[in-house]
Amino acid sequence: MTVAMMPGAFVLRCASVFLILLSGTARAQQPSATVAGTVSVTAPDGQSMFLPGVTLTLTCPGAPERKEVSNEQGAFRFDNVSAGSGVCAIVADLEGFRSSSRTLTLKGGDRAAVALELGLDTLQEDVTVRGNADAAGESTLTAHVERMSAETMRMAPIGGRFQDALPLIPGVLRGPDGLLNISGARRNQSAVTFNSADGTDPVTGEDSLELPIDAVSSVQVRGAAYAPEFGLSAGVVTTVETVRAGDAWRVTLNDLEPRVRRRGGAFRGLESFTPRITVGGPIVKRRLTLLQSAQYEYSQTRVFGLPPSESDTKVQSFESFSRADWTASQTNRFTGVALVSPRKTTYAGLNTFNPQPVTPTITNHNVLGSASDQIVAGAAALLETRVSVKQSDTTIDPSRGDGPMVLAPDTNAGAYFNTQDRRGRRVEWLTTYAFAPFGPTHTVKLGAGVTRELFSGISENRPVAIVREDGTPSQQIAFTGSGRLDRGRTAVQGYAQDAWTAGPRATVQYGARYDYESVTGRHHIAPRVSVSVLASADGRTVVRGGAGVFYHALPLNVATFEQLQRRVVTSMAPDGSDASGRPVELPNIVASDLRTPRSLSWNLQVERQVIERLFVRAGFQQRENRSESVIDLGPLPDGSAATILRTDGRSRYREGQVTARYQIRGADEIVASYTRASAVGNLNDFNSFFGNLENPVVRPDARGPLPWDVPNRVLVWGSVSLSRGFALFPVLDVRDGFPVSNLDADRNFVGPRNRAGRYPTFVSLDTQLTKKLRVFHHQATIGLKVFNVTNHFNPRDYQGNVDSRDFGGFNNSVGRTFRGKWVFEF
């Protein structure tokens, strides 16, 4: 089967509508301003050293408070500052220093260049705003990092989770299972840090961070994180920084309006209700602040094609985030964070071929607490100690009944076959020391830490039957063994890195990382280096590149493979009445010693400021992964069959990308990108069979395009301020469809896997229109989100069973959808 890709005429029409919409609004908008600059500290030798991790808070009359965090070179940027805001205030805040306040007067079109210098005692400066000042958002020679600010997440047409904003980054996709894949990496190869603490599930290695979106100050995505401080991933790192309460109490309410559910032409209760509240302010002025953010979600998401009364996946969740910051002295600051996020998903994995009775209910209870203590050791050194504790508990049960699961060519029936009750624990300790031993041209950072993880639980399975089109059984799968799981791990880490300013035209970051874990018993050294060079005399062209070795943690569920229940397979005669052979028990065999997955990544990138407001970036990235955990079905040396765990899996990701960013006026911008990518590798990755949604049928492993492989993608979005408090944020996403495979009635693959064709081209034009206004003397925002404006057919399900009456059909497309937005601040 062949599916046509990227219909040019249709894409051009969508792009034309998008650009006409933006050009019309751009003419109507009022000029806005940009505030940007750097934060530094004076070293003992009198020279300045840039400070990363400084929280910058911008407050302007009649506008919501905005926060940014300085990058590795101490640079920060506030875009889209409302023109005519009058006198604004900037607060620069770094743990271990006193808060520093600045004031500046803005006019439409201004670009304010702010150079802030902090010491042990707060320095007061006057800021002069000049219309032609250079306000680069980041130091020219810093490593490129994709960043989603809190302002972008508020303005973009997304859901209520910070993860929903990440597909605005060209290298981030939602795969066919609806989960995020970053730079072609498998889900358990991507690290997620929360205020520097590990936010992944210690059992599966996947993201398990549920956080109120209003508590997020910024999200940074690194497709190649070369700094040695980033570990335990394939080089793909998402860092989430949270909001700190300011010096005045503020309350924000969001999305208090419920949405009714309409199915089968009638109203049937609520479809969604997602209220959020954030409260923050000082307990003791300039000494102790507290922020509390809470978010509740009740939502029902429809699967089109199922009967209206049984077509919804239901989610109920509550996220509570608390943060306290205590300034003990001028040189010592303490931060404590607590995150609690219970979540229940009923009818998980619901689709056209798996109706509600065949799906599970997944209940998660995640708790993460961390405490950090920062001490300023002299004018140019910072010592930080952080301790964190994570609890990740998961229960998986059939949504209905406990009978056998029946896999049929058309639609599956019966009850979900797997039950899990597991407990995961992680305790981390990490100490880092940053200092400048050779003056401001070298910023050295050392780190060392220990992690202890524990996993216990049980995973039990019920019988599964594979039936033919006529209803006769083809294969019976039973399970034997206790399914009791228990494993622990101790890991040790250490790193040393140096950010070296080699001259006015070059910076080099280099270092190495050490990792040890007790499951594999292996010691690993991972060297890394990245370079940024000004390549033109006019300073408008920057060349960046890097290379490094990465070792990522082996998930604990892989280490319990031999403890899992074993499959007992019985093949039936063609008429389904008698067994054509005895039941065959397939033992769980580890083919070789467990290995730590390893990646080798490199990239090269060129960025050019073509004209004053147009920046173009072109780059290439490649990552080779080795020693991945894969499941296979094959004979043992004695000829008997077995389910085999191999740790010799491989995958490769290549990406070429061109991105252009044009500032319409002030900081309003259009960002357009084209990505050409290839993701191939072993297809039987471990979590596809023994993750949260288990697969009862194991077939021999193969190599091919990974399920989220997308050769071509065009992504365009814009942020536009209009007159009278209106703002518009449209997003156009056009890409090739995901690859598909075909099966026969016995669930054997027909032809090469993931090479039977692709889903139709995905085209989605989404937009959000908001209006700021005053309600009872308080700031409020109302808005409208429209998803899939063009009502394009974007199916999510493919019938690949050759014996099905609907073979080759695509189903479950979500049409044009409207959502409201409501924010109230006081």
Phi, psi and omega in degrees: 000135179238133178247130178296145185240144170050066179299111190299316184297318182292317179299318179297322178295315179298316180296323179296315178300316181300311184289323177297319178300316180291318183294323178293319180288328180297323179292333185272346187283161174267147179300143176242177184240163176235136176238122182209166179166206182224160175236132182221172177226148180274122179282167181301333180276007178089356179267160184266145176233127181293146183247115172277163174076013178279132177274122178253125179244124180249125179236124179233149180301134176074011181227150179292151178296139180236146182231142173223164179235131180295145183274195186298336179256018177075012184268149177217166181203134170246115177262162170059043176280127186303130177292147178074019180289346180085218182277120179253162180234138175245133175243120176260124189224119176231133181302126184105352179235157174286151177295141181240123182256141177227153175235149178206149179254127185248146172233162180303130179086355180294149172234101187273122176261116186242119176251107183257137179232124181250150173223193176295329172254140183294131178261131179263133180226152170266140182250125178258129181259124178239136185300331184254016182293148177279116182240055179302136184289335177214156178304137185305326188259018176279158173293142183286131179229128174285130188225134173249115180275165177299325180296317178297318180294330177287325187272334188283152177281082182229177176279201186262016179240146182296332178298335182292340181274343187293328176295354171289350176268131187305325183274007184247128181229150165271121182286182181296341176270004179084000181261158185281138169236124186251123179051041175074005184277151172294159185300324182271011175256358182256130177272144175231121179246143183237105187051042178077357177268149181291122182256011181271162176285123181295344182274306184264342183079006183263164180301127177227034184260112175246119190219136175303130186295333180287348178271357184267125176268327177196154174232126179245134180242123178245111176287341177213092184269091187280343179297128182300342178295339179268118183227181175057043175204174176277019183098358180259116187228130172249120180249129181247121176251141186254164183283142172252140179296147180269195182271005176224147181287135179223144178231133178232129176246138182226144166049058180276353184270129176282158177242128183283157182254124179243118180224137178059033178079007181225155177277130185228074177074206182266142172267321178201152174208113189228061180288150178222147176218138177227130180231133179204150179172184183276137168271313172234121186308128178061011181235312187222124177236155181222136175230134178230126178231136181223146182216129177246142177226127166232117183215149174234119184252125188276143168255112184284136182112339174271160177305138186307324183282349181227045188242010189242139163268130184252132178237130173232125182210160175216126178241128178236126180236130178232137178220130176238134178237125183236121176267100183287324179200182178297337185242010184216129179220143182239139177230130176238136184226139176224132180229126178234129186212081172286144183210134179233124177244114179262133185066049177292142180075015180297132174207187186300328187256354176235088180292175187308316182297339184270357187256160179264166166254125182248123179244120179247143173225106183248135176228132177223125176232141179216152176222132179230144180233122181246133180233126175278114182257082186091181186281347185221035179214145182221124178251127181229134174238130182230136174235134179222152178228131179233134174241129180226100181250136183223134174236130180233124181223158173299141178293328180216133172067181180218026179280183179290155176266135183243119180259115184240161181300324183268295184223134179284158184217181181084209182241154178300141194272344191245142172233131178230145171218101189231154180231127177238137180227146175216133174236128182237143168228133180214133175237133178233151179223117179248133182203169181237082185287340183241027181092186188290350181280349179229123171245108184261139178226129178242146180211149177207146181194170179226141178231137174237127181235144179226142178223127175216155179160197181214143177225112183240147183234150175252165185300151178231135178242134172256123184242156179274179181299326180276002177092355178284143182288139177256324183204141175245133179240118174246174184223146180223155182111162184285327182074014179277131189241138180200124179200147177228167180207143170242131181234143178236138180225156174197151180205159174218132180216155181223125172263107189252119172274098187285349181166181181293349185240007184206142171229147180227131172242125184216161179163191181211157182231141177245134177222140174223139172222145188284339181296312179269339181069023184252147175254138185225138174244128183237100176280148180211152178206145173218148186225141172231132185224133169284116190258001180226153183294332181278358177074014183260354181241126180237132175250128180235146177199162179192166176206150180190163175253139183227137173242127180244149190296142173281119181301147183293334178293331175295321182290347179257016186305316183290345179272347181292157176297149181263147179276141173238112190251132176238121178268136186260158177291163182304328179274357176077002186270324184233150176286131178277001179190165180290157174301138182246119177274129181257105179292154175271113186240131172269118189293330181205179177301144178296141181237152175279124179301142184229146179226144171239120186232144173212156177208161177217136188214140176235130178235136184225132170275102187289308173228185189303321187247006184242122179241132181236134180231132177232137183203165177224140179224143174222140177224127177250122180253138180230162176060038176282151181273120181229154178256136180225162177235118184193173181280149172274170180305331179275004177093350179282155182272156181201157168269121192245133170262121176245143176244040176239021179293155182222152172208160181218137177233131175233139183215126169248134188217139173235126182230136176236136178234122181240125177274115184292301173211140182056241182253355175296140190211161168242133178240124181231141181215151169235130181237128173248120189219161176215127178231112181230155179170187175292138189264342181266056179295152192303313186291345175292338181249330186229031176267214180291319176251101185281156179245120184284341187255119179254127175238161183306145179291157177208165175252145179178186175302134178291156186303334182259016179294124179227104183297323185228135176213133173243126181230125180227130173214158182214148176241117189230126174268133181250178177285162175059031174082007178277153175213147183231138179221091176268152179224126175244122181235117180232126182207163171295154176284163179288155179287156181230159176234159177246150181232159170258185184296334180272008180068027170268145181288140178253111183080177180299140182289141179058028176228019180271004183132194180217160170300157175301157179305130179274126177225121179220125173248112180245154179205155174225130176244125181236158178223125176269139180206172179254129179233117182053042177069019178235155180285133178220156177224130173241156183195172179225129174254137175233121179256141181054060184305321183277359180059038182289148180282106181238080185291152179246352182233143178229131177269103185255008179276117187294342179267003179278147176295336182254024183306134180087359183274149176247141185219172169068058173262135178269121182279198180299130185227140181245139177220147179264167178218138181210124180228136178227129183236139175202000000 
